[in-house]
Amino acid sequence: MNELPVIQKTYDLIKWTVPILNKLSRDHKYLLGNRIITSLYDLLDKLIVARYRKDKLPLLEELNSNIDILRYQIRLLHDFELLLNNRYEYFNKELQEIGSEIGGWTKSCRSKALS
């Protein structure tokens, strides 16, 4: 399938994250773990919808707050010492790249709207 890079990155991040979160203790797995997984799936869903939507800008702008929420959720896992440093750093790096690509997509949509 020929996907936008941001969609593929999000897909790959989900594939990497879900097995790690499924290994959390029951308390954290069913509260914070499920929230993170749901947030990632929602992010992927909205990116796919935005790909086909004519007016992408509102949805893309909303995704910025979704990414910020994910950053805080992962930070909590790290602060609770439930996520190793290298995994925390990898997740944040990937999320930063996804956010940058969404930002570029948003700028492109804004400039097209101004034309």
KOLPA-584424 format. One line per field, with one value per atom (N, C-alpha, C): residue number from 1; x negated, y, z; chain; residue in one letter. Coordinates in Angstrom, 1 decimal. Layout:
<sites>
resi NUM | ...
c1 X | ...
c2 Y | ...
c3 Z | ...
chain A | ...
resn A | ...
</sites>
This chain:
<sites>
resi 1 | 1 | 1 | 2 | 2 | 2 | 3 | 3 | 3 | 4 | 4 | 4 | 5 | 5 | 5 | 6 | 6 | 6 | 7 | 7 | 7 | 8 | 8 | 8 | 9 | 9 | 9 | 10 | 10 | 10 | 11 | 11 | 11 | 12 | 12 | 12 | 13 | 13 | 13 | 14 | 14 | 14 | 15 | 15 | 15 | 16 | 16 | 16 | 17 | 17 | 17 | 18 | 18 | 18 | 19 | 19 | 19 | 20 | 20 | 20 | 21 | 21 | 21 | 22 | 22 | 22 | 23 | 23 | 23 | 24 | 24 | 24 | 25 | 25 | 25 | 26 | 26 | 26 | 27 | 27 | 27 | 28 | 28 | 28 | 29 | 29 | 29 | 30 | 30 | 30 | 31 | 31 | 31 | 32 | 32 | 32 | 33 | 33 | 33 | 34 | 34 | 34 | 35 | 35 | 35 | 36 | 36 | 36 | 37 | 37 | 37 | 38 | 38 | 38 | 39 | 39 | 39 | 40 | 40 | 40 | 41 | 41 | 41 | 42 | 42 | 42 | 43 | 43 | 43 | 44 | 44 | 44 | 45 | 45 | 45 | 46 | 46 | 46 | 47 | 47 | 47 | 48 | 48 | 48 | 49 | 49 | 49 | 50 | 50 | 50 | 51 | 51 | 51 | 52 | 52 | 52 | 53 | 53 | 53 | 54 | 54 | 54 | 55 | 55 | 55 | 56 | 56 | 56 | 57 | 57 | 57 | 58 | 58 | 58 | 59 | 59 | 59 | 60 | 60 | 60 | 61 | 61 | 61 | 62 | 62 | 62 | 63 | 63 | 63 | 64 | 64 | 64 | 65 | 65 | 65 | 66 | 66 | 66 | 67 | 67 | 67 | 68 | 68 | 68 | 69 | 69 | 69 | 70 | 70 | 70 | 71 | 71 | 71 | 72 | 72 | 72 | 73 | 73 | 73 | 74 | 74 | 74 | 75 | 75 | 75 | 76 | 76 | 76 | 77 | 77 | 77 | 78 | 78 | 78 | 79 | 79 | 79 | 80 | 80 | 80 | 81 | 81 | 81 | 82 | 82 | 82 | 83 | 83 | 83 | 84 | 84 | 84 | 85 | 85 | 85 | 86 | 86 | 86 | 87 | 87 | 87 | 88 | 88 | 88 | 89 | 89 | 89 | 90 | 90 | 90 | 91 | 91 | 91 | 92 | 92 | 92 | 93 | 93 | 93 | 94 | 94 | 94 | 95 | 95 | 95 | 96 | 96 | 96 | 97 | 97 | 97 | 98 | 98 | 98 | 99 | 99 | 99 | 100 | 100 | 100 | 101 | 101 | 101 | 102 | 102 | 102 | 103 | 103 | 103 | 104 | 104 | 104 | 105 | 105 | 105 | 106 | 106 | 106 | 107 | 107 | 107 | 108 | 108 | 108 | 109 | 109 | 109 | 110 | 110 | 110 | 111 | 111 | 111 | 112 | 112 | 112 | 113 | 113 | 113 | 114 | 114 | 114 | 115 | 115 | 115
c1 -0.8 | 0.0 | -0.9 | -0.6 | -1.3 | -0.7 | -1.4 | -0.8 | -1.7 | -1.1 | -1.8 | -2.8 | -4.0 | -5.0 | -4.5 | -3.7 | -3.2 | -2.3 | -1.5 | -0.6 | -1.4 | -2.4 | -3.2 | -4.0 | -4.5 | -5.2 | -4.3 | -3.1 | -2.1 | -1.8 | -1.6 | -1.3 | -2.4 | -3.7 | -4.8 | -5.0 | -4.7 | -4.8 | -3.7 | -2.6 | -1.6 | -2.1 | -2.6 | -3.1 | -4.2 | -5.1 | -6.1 | -5.6 | -4.6 | -4.2 | -3.3 | -2.3 | -1.3 | -1.9 | -2.9 | -3.4 | -4.1 | -4.7 | -5.4 | -4.3 | -3.3 | -2.2 | -1.4 | -1.3 | -0.6 | -1.4 | -2.6 | -3.4 | -3.4 | -2.7 | -2.6 | -1.8 | -2.0 | -1.2 | 0.3 | 1.2 | 2.6 | 3.1 | 2.8 | 3.3 | 2.9 | 1.7 | 1.3 | 1.7 | 1.7 | 2.1 | 3.5 | 4.4 | 5.8 | 6.2 | 5.4 | 5.7 | 4.9 | 3.6 | 2.8 | 2.4 | 2.1 | 1.7 | 2.8 | 4.1 | 5.2 | 5.4 | 5.2 | 5.4 | 4.4 | 3.2 | 2.1 | 2.4 | 2.8 | 3.1 | 4.3 | 5.3 | 6.5 | 6.1 | 5.3 | 4.8 | 4.1 | 3.2 | 2.5 | 3.4 | 4.3 | 5.3 | 6.1 | 6.5 | 7.3 | 6.4 | 5.2 | 4.3 | 4.2 | 4.0 | 3.9 | 5.2 | 6.4 | 7.7 | 7.8 | 7.5 | 7.7 | 6.7 | 5.5 | 4.6 | 5.1 | 5.7 | 6.3 | 7.5 | 8.3 | 9.5 | 9.0 | 8.0 | 7.5 | 6.9 | 6.3 | 5.8 | 6.8 | 8.0 | 9.1 | 10.0 | 9.9 | 10.8 | 10.3 | 11.3 | 10.9 | 10.4 | 11.2 | 10.8 | 10.1 | 8.8 | 7.9 | 7.5 | 7.4 | 6.8 | 7.4 | 8.7 | 9.2 | 8.8 | 8.8 | 8.5 | 7.0 | 6.1 | 4.7 | 4.3 | 5.0 | 4.7 | 5.1 | 6.2 | 6.6 | 5.6 | 4.9 | 3.9 | 2.8 | 2.5 | 1.4 | 1.7 | 2.9 | 3.2 | 3.2 | 3.6 | 3.6 | 2.2 | 1.2 | -0.2 | -0.7 | -0.3 | -0.8 | -0.2 | 1.0 | 1.6 | 0.8 | 0.4 | -0.4 | -1.7 | -2.3 | -3.6 | -3.5 | -2.5 | -2.3 | -2.0 | -1.2 | -0.9 | -2.1 | -3.0 | -4.2 | -5.2 | -5.2 | -6.0 | -5.6 | -4.3 | -3.8 | -4.4 | -4.3 | -4.8 | -6.3 | -7.0 | -8.5 | -8.7 | -7.9 | -8.0 | -7.7 | -6.7 | -6.4 | -7.4 | -8.4 | -9.5 | -8.9 | -8.0 | -7.4 | -7.9 | -8.7 | -9.2 | -10.7 | -11.5 | -12.9 | -13.3 | -14.4 | -14.8 | -14.9 | -15.6 | -15.7 | -14.4 | -13.4 | -12.1 | -11.4 | -11.5 | -10.9 | -11.5 | -12.8 | -13.5 | -13.0 | -12.9 | -12.5 | -11.1 | -10.2 | -8.8 | -8.7 | -9.4 | -9.4 | -10.0 | -11.0 | -11.6 | -10.7 | -10.0 | -9.0 | -7.9 | -7.4 | -6.2 | -6.6 | -7.8 | -8.3 | -8.3 | -8.8 | -8.8 | -7.4 | -6.5 | -5.1 | -4.5 | -4.8 | -4.3 | -4.9 | -6.1 | -6.8 | -6.1 | -5.9 | -5.2 | -3.8 | -3.1 | -1.8 | -1.9 | -2.9 | -3.1 | -3.4 | -4.2 | -4.5 | -3.2 | -2.4 | -1.2 | -0.2 | -0.2 | 0.7 | 0.3 | -1.0 | -1.5 | -1.2 | -1.3 | -1.0 | 0.5 | 1.4 | 2.8 | 3.1 | 2.4 | 2.6 | 2.2 | 1.1 | 0.6 | 1.6 | 2.1 | 3.1 | 4.3 | 4.8 | 6.0 | 5.8 | 4.6 | 4.3 | 4.1 | 3.9 | 3.7 | 4.9
c2 -1.2 | 0.0 | 1.3 | 2.2 | 3.4 | 4.5 | 4.6 | 5.4 | 6.7 | 7.7 | 8.9 | 8.5 | 9.0 | 8.6 | 8.8 | 9.8 | 10.0 | 8.9 | 8.4 | 7.3 | 6.0 | 5.8 | 4.6 | 4.7 | 5.9 | 6.0 | 5.8 | 6.2 | 6.0 | 4.5 | 3.9 | 2.5 | 1.7 | 2.0 | 1.3 | 1.6 | 2.8 | 3.1 | 2.3 | 2.1 | 1.3 | -0.2 | -0.7 | -2.1 | -2.2 | -1.2 | -1.3 | -1.1 | -0.2 | 0.1 | -0.9 | -1.4 | -2.3 | -3.5 | -4.2 | -5.4 | -4.9 | -3.8 | -3.3 | -2.9 | -2.2 | -1.9 | -3.0 | -4.1 | -5.3 | -6.0 | -5.7 | -6.4 | -5.6 | -4.5 | -3.7 | -4.5 | -4.1 | -4.7 | -4.4 | -5.2 | -5.1 | -3.7 | -3.1 | -1.8 | -0.8 | -0.8 | 0.2 | -0.2 | -1.4 | -1.9 | -1.5 | -1.6 | -1.4 | 0.1 | 0.9 | 2.3 | 3.1 | 3.3 | 4.2 | 3.5 | 2.2 | 1.5 | 1.5 | 1.2 | 1.2 | 2.6 | 3.7 | 5.0 | 5.4 | 5.0 | 5.2 | 4.5 | 3.2 | 2.5 | 3.1 | 3.4 | 4.1 | 5.4 | 6.2 | 7.5 | 7.2 | 6.2 | 5.9 | 5.5 | 4.6 | 4.2 | 5.3 | 6.2 | 7.4 | 8.3 | 8.5 | 9.3 | 8.7 | 7.4 | 6.7 | 6.9 | 6.7 | 6.9 | 8.3 | 9.3 | 10.7 | 11.0 | 10.5 | 10.7 | 10.1 | 9.0 | 8.3 | 9.1 | 9.6 | 10.4 | 11.7 | 12.3 | 13.6 | 13.5 | 12.3 | 12.1 | 12.2 | 11.9 | 11.9 | 13.1 | 13.9 | 15.0 | 16.2 | 16.9 | 18.2 | 19.2 | 19.4 | 20.4 | 19.7 | 19.5 | 18.8 | 19.6 | 20.9 | 21.8 | 21.6 | 21.7 | 21.5 | 20.2 | 19.1 | 17.8 | 17.8 | 18.3 | 18.3 | 19.1 | 20.2 | 21.1 | 20.4 | 19.6 | 18.9 | 17.8 | 17.3 | 16.2 | 16.7 | 17.9 | 18.5 | 18.3 | 18.5 | 18.3 | 16.8 | 16.0 | 14.5 | 14.0 | 14.6 | 14.2 | 14.7 | 15.8 | 16.4 | 15.5 | 15.1 | 14.2 | 12.9 | 12.3 | 11.1 | 11.3 | 12.5 | 12.7 | 12.7 | 13.3 | 13.3 | 11.9 | 11.1 | 9.7 | 8.9 | 9.0 | 8.2 | 8.7 | 10.0 | 10.6 | 10.0 | 9.8 | 9.2 | 7.8 | 7.0 | 5.7 | 5.7 | 6.6 | 6.8 | 7.2 | 8.2 | 8.7 | 7.6 | 6.8 | 5.7 | 4.5 | 4.7 | 3.7 | 2.4 | 2.6 | 1.5 | 1.4 | 2.3 | 2.4 | 2.7 | 1.9 | 2.1 | 3.3 | 3.9 | 5.2 | 5.1 | 4.0 | 3.9 | 3.8 | 3.1 | 3.0 | 4.4 | 5.1 | 6.4 | 7.4 | 7.3 | 8.2 | 7.9 | 6.6 | 6.2 | 6.6 | 6.4 | 6.8 | 8.3 | 9.1 | 10.5 | 11.0 | 10.3 | 10.7 | 10.4 | 9.2 | 8.9 | 9.8 | 10.2 | 11.1 | 12.5 | 12.9 | 14.2 | 14.2 | 13.1 | 13.0 | 13.1 | 12.3 | 12.3 | 13.7 | 14.4 | 15.8 | 16.7 | 16.6 | 17.4 | 17.2 | 16.0 | 15.7 | 16.2 | 16.1 | 16.7 | 18.2 | 18.8 | 20.3 | 20.7 | 19.9 | 20.2 | 20.1 | 19.1 | 18.8 | 20.0 | 20.5 | 21.6 | 22.9 | 23.1 | 24.3 | 24.3 | 23.1 | 22.9 | 23.2 | 22.8 | 23.0 | 24.5 | 25.1 | 26.6 | 27.4 | 27.0 | 27.8 | 27.6 | 26.4 | 26.1 | 26.9 | 27.0 | 27.8 | 29.2 | 29.8 | 31.2 | 31.5 | 30.5 | 30.7 | 31.0
c3 0.0 | 0.0 | 0.0 | -0.8 | -0.9 | 0.1 | 1.2 | 2.3 | 2.4 | 3.0 | 3.4 | 4.5 | 4.5 | 5.5 | 6.9 | 7.2 | 8.6 | 9.0 | 8.0 | 8.3 | 8.6 | 7.8 | 8.0 | 9.3 | 9.7 | 10.9 | 12.1 | 12.0 | 13.1 | 13.2 | 12.1 | 12.1 | 12.7 | 12.3 | 12.9 | 14.4 | 14.8 | 16.2 | 17.0 | 16.5 | 17.1 | 17.2 | 16.2 | 16.2 | 17.2 | 17.4 | 18.4 | 19.8 | 20.0 | 21.3 | 22.0 | 21.2 | 21.8 | 22.6 | 22.0 | 22.8 | 24.1 | 24.1 | 25.3 | 26.3 | 25.9 | 26.9 | 27.4 | 26.6 | 27.0 | 28.1 | 28.3 | 29.4 | 30.7 | 30.7 | 32.0 | 33.0 | 34.3 | 35.3 | 35.1 | 35.6 | 35.3 | 35.6 | 36.7 | 37.1 | 36.0 | 35.5 | 34.6 | 33.1 | 32.9 | 31.5 | 31.2 | 32.1 | 31.8 | 32.0 | 32.6 | 32.7 | 31.7 | 32.1 | 31.2 | 29.9 | 30.0 | 28.8 | 27.7 | 28.1 | 27.2 | 26.6 | 27.5 | 27.0 | 25.9 | 26.1 | 25.1 | 23.8 | 24.0 | 22.8 | 22.0 | 22.7 | 22.1 | 21.5 | 22.1 | 21.6 | 20.3 | 20.2 | 19.0 | 17.9 | 18.2 | 17.2 | 16.7 | 17.6 | 17.1 | 16.2 | 16.6 | 15.8 | 14.4 | 14.3 | 13.0 | 12.2 | 12.9 | 12.2 | 11.6 | 12.4 | 12.0 | 10.9 | 10.9 | 9.8 | 8.5 | 8.5 | 7.3 | 6.9 | 7.8 | 7.4 | 6.8 | 7.4 | 6.8 | 5.4 | 5.2 | 3.8 | 2.7 | 3.0 | 2.0 | 2.1 | 3.2 | 3.4 | 2.6 | 2.0 | 1.3 | 2.3 | 3.4 | 4.4 | 5.5 | 5.3 | 6.2 | 7.5 | 7.3 | 8.3 | 9.7 | 9.9 | 11.3 | 12.0 | 11.2 | 11.7 | 12.0 | 11.1 | 11.4 | 12.6 | 12.7 | 13.9 | 15.2 | 15.2 | 16.4 | 16.7 | 15.7 | 16.0 | 16.8 | 16.8 | 17.6 | 19.1 | 19.5 | 20.9 | 21.3 | 20.3 | 20.5 | 20.8 | 20.0 | 20.2 | 21.5 | 21.9 | 23.2 | 24.3 | 24.3 | 25.3 | 25.3 | 24.2 | 24.1 | 24.8 | 24.6 | 25.2 | 26.7 | 27.3 | 28.7 | 29.2 | 28.5 | 28.9 | 29.0 | 28.0 | 27.9 | 29.0 | 29.3 | 30.3 | 31.7 | 31.9 | 33.1 | 33.3 | 32.2 | 32.3 | 32.7 | 32.1 | 32.4 | 33.8 | 34.3 | 35.7 | 36.7 | 36.4 | 37.3 | 37.2 | 36.4 | 36.1 | 35.5 | 34.6 | 34.0 | 32.5 | 32.1 | 30.7 | 30.8 | 30.2 | 30.2 | 29.4 | 29.8 | 29.2 | 27.7 | 27.2 | 25.7 | 25.0 | 25.6 | 25.0 | 25.1 | 26.2 | 26.3 | 25.3 | 25.1 | 24.1 | 22.7 | 22.4 | 21.1 | 20.8 | 21.7 | 21.5 | 21.3 | 22.1 | 22.0 | 20.6 | 20.2 | 18.9 | 17.8 | 17.8 | 16.8 | 16.8 | 18.0 | 18.1 | 17.6 | 17.9 | 17.4 | 15.8 | 15.2 | 13.8 | 13.2 | 13.8 | 13.4 | 13.5 | 14.6 | 14.8 | 13.8 | 13.5 | 12.4 | 11.1 | 10.7 | 9.4 | 9.4 | 10.5 | 10.5 | 10.4 | 11.1 | 10.9 | 9.5 | 8.8 | 7.4 | 6.5 | 6.8 | 6.1 | 6.4 | 7.6 | 8.0 | 7.3 | 7.2 | 6.5 | 5.1 | 4.5 | 3.1 | 2.8 | 3.7 | 3.6 | 3.8 | 4.7 | 4.9 | 3.7 | 3.1 | 1.9 | 0.7 | 0.6 | -0.5 | -0.3 | 1.0 | 1.3 | 1.0 | 1.2 | 0.9 | -0.6 | -1.4 | -2.8 | -3.5
chain A | A | A | A | A | A | A | A | A | A | A | A | A | A | A | A | A | A | A | A | A | A | A | A | A | A | A | A | A | A | A | A | A | A | A | A | A | A | A | A | A | A | A | A | A | A | A | A | A | A | A | A | A | A | A | A | A | A | A | A | A | A | A | A | A | A | A | A | A | A | A | A | A | A | A | A | A | A | A | A | A | A | A | A | A | A | A | A | A | A | A | A | A | A | A | A | A | A | A | A | A | A | A | A | A | A | A | A | A | A | A | A | A | A | A | A | A | A | A | A | A | A | A | A | A | A | A | A | A | A | A | A | A | A | A | A | A | A | A | A | A | A | A | A | A | A | A | A | A | A | A | A | A | A | A | A | A | A | A | A | A | A | A | A | A | A | A | A | A | A | A | A | A | A | A | A | A | A | A | A | A | A | A | A | A | A | A | A | A | A | A | A | A | A | A | A | A | A | A | A | A | A | A | A | A | A | A | A | A | A | A | A | A | A | A | A | A | A | A | A | A | A | A | A | A | A | A | A | A | A | A | A | A | A | A | A | A | A | A | A | A | A | A | A | A | A | A | A | A | A | A | A | A | A | A | A | A | A | A | A | A | A | A | A | A | A | A | A | A | A | A | A | A | A | A | A | A | A | A | A | A | A | A | A | A | A | A | A | A | A | A | A | A | A | A | A | A | A | A | A | A | A | A | A | A | A | A | A | A | A | A | A | A | A | A | A | A | A | A | A | A | A | A | A | A | A | A | A | A | A | A | A | A | A | A | A | A | A | A | A | A | A | A | A | A
resn M | M | M | N | N | N | E | E | E | L | L | L | P | P | P | V | V | V | I | I | I | Q | Q | Q | K | K | K | T | T | T | Y | Y | Y | D | D | D | L | L | L | I | I | I | K | K | K | W | W | W | T | T | T | V | V | V | P | P | P | I | I | I | L | L | L | N | N | N | K | K | K | L | L | L | S | S | S | R | R | R | D | D | D | H | H | H | K | K | K | Y | Y | Y | L | L | L | L | L | L | G | G | G | N | N | N | R | R | R | I | I | I | I | I | I | T | T | T | S | S | S | L | L | L | Y | Y | Y | D | D | D | L | L | L | L | L | L | D | D | D | K | K | K | L | L | L | I | I | I | V | V | V | A | A | A | R | R | R | Y | Y | Y | R | R | R | K | K | K | D | D | D | K | K | K | L | L | L | P | P | P | L | L | L | L | L | L | E | E | E | E | E | E | L | L | L | N | N | N | S | S | S | N | N | N | I | I | I | D | D | D | I | I | I | L | L | L | R | R | R | Y | Y | Y | Q | Q | Q | I | I | I | R | R | R | L | L | L | L | L | L | H | H | H | D | D | D | F | F | F | E | E | E | L | L | L | L | L | L | L | L | L | N | N | N | N | N | N | R | R | R | Y | Y | Y | E | E | E | Y | Y | Y | F | F | F | N | N | N | K | K | K | E | E | E | L | L | L | Q | Q | Q | E | E | E | I | I | I | G | G | G | S | S | S | E | E | E | I | I | I | G | G | G | G | G | G | W | W | W | T | T | T | K | K | K | S | S | S | C | C | C | R | R | R | S | S | S | K | K | K | A | A | A | L | L | L | S | S | S
</sites>
